[in-house]
Amino acid sequence: MPQNKFIAGYSKEIQFFNPKLVEKIAWDMVNTSTKVKKGDNVLIHMDPGGRQLALELAKLSVAKGARVYYLIQDRELNAAIVEHESKKDIARFFSFDNAKFFEADVSFIIRAPKTAFALENIPSIVVNKLNSAAQPALMEYRVNHSRWCLIYWPTIKEARIEKMSYEEYVKLFFNSCNQPWNTIQKAQDTLKSTLDKGRALDLLADPHNTDKQKRTELHMSIQGMTFANSTIDKNYPGAEVFSAPVKNSVNGRVFAQGMYSYNGKRMRDISLVFENGKVVSASARKGENHLADILNTDAGSRYVGEVALGTNPGLKQRLFNPLLNEKVGGSFHIALGRSYQNERYKGKVVKLFNGNESAIHWDITILMRKPYGGGAVIVDGKIIQRNGVFVPRNLGVLNG
């Protein structure tokens, strides 16, 4: 098929995206997100579906004078291999891959799996061992000691999960990428300043639901913590401000409606109750056994390691894709488990680490927009966002 035939950004026949759209994202990731420079070692870690973007990232990085190498991941193949492997072989499963991460100054991660649930039938104890094998390089070294950017490339499977046509899903994805990042950055600086000065943060969602168990009401201290202003620095598309609560301060209830996953395990309609920072009660309409496995991972997995507000004005609906979902404007997310240890973010001193060093980091996003029952973000008793819309006029760009 000729490459000049495109339908709303992609070709239905070969799932090939308009090169100009891909080139723009690749340019941003190379020049803005990671600032690739001459002499850098650049690693492209990709699922096969991300090849078109990987090719553009490679071309731009080589043009900068960087050394480029890549790794191709296949989750279904991983699942087939590890299901019956010995503890020893699982422990060294990523040993060759890890060496490349340790050598990388810049890492691009392109996730476009054929299915998000390749590991669903693999016992959690095996998945945890697999994650432990990848942890030193993929999670610790990459996150804390290299420049990196993660993107979830749109797939047909995810469009089906959303009950959208692939064309609709692609449009949504590229709209979320085509945002005025510099203007968003300035508005988020103002939001960050408000949160940095705050002592108490209250988050409400669907507060008038007749079923009180489906209301979200969280209270936490953010005193002494500061927030990071993130646009496309680590994730593409971006737009969030994030930090961590004081570890033992979280109290209240969360109801997360819809389907969520972690380690490829599906869960639906999750309820969590917090007391003095810890999840003391948890249930799910489906996948409750998976939820219990996650919460029992280690001493930190029942505590919150991140709290963030999603601010992407191009995203206004709940999505299954975790990276897109946590960026939805008018949402907040908490992450159970590990908090970020960065001491600087975009050259500014930050305090994001609350002492949680769990092996997991699982983001759970809750929408506060009107179609989802509304809600509010309250800092020191003052409402700064109501029903997903920021109240201060100087934050208007974040409302879309």
Summary of the structure (lengths in Angstrom):
residues: 400
radius of gyration: 20.4
end to end distance: 37.0
largest distance: 60.3
contacts: 1379
relative contact order: 0.12
helix: 34%
strand: 30%
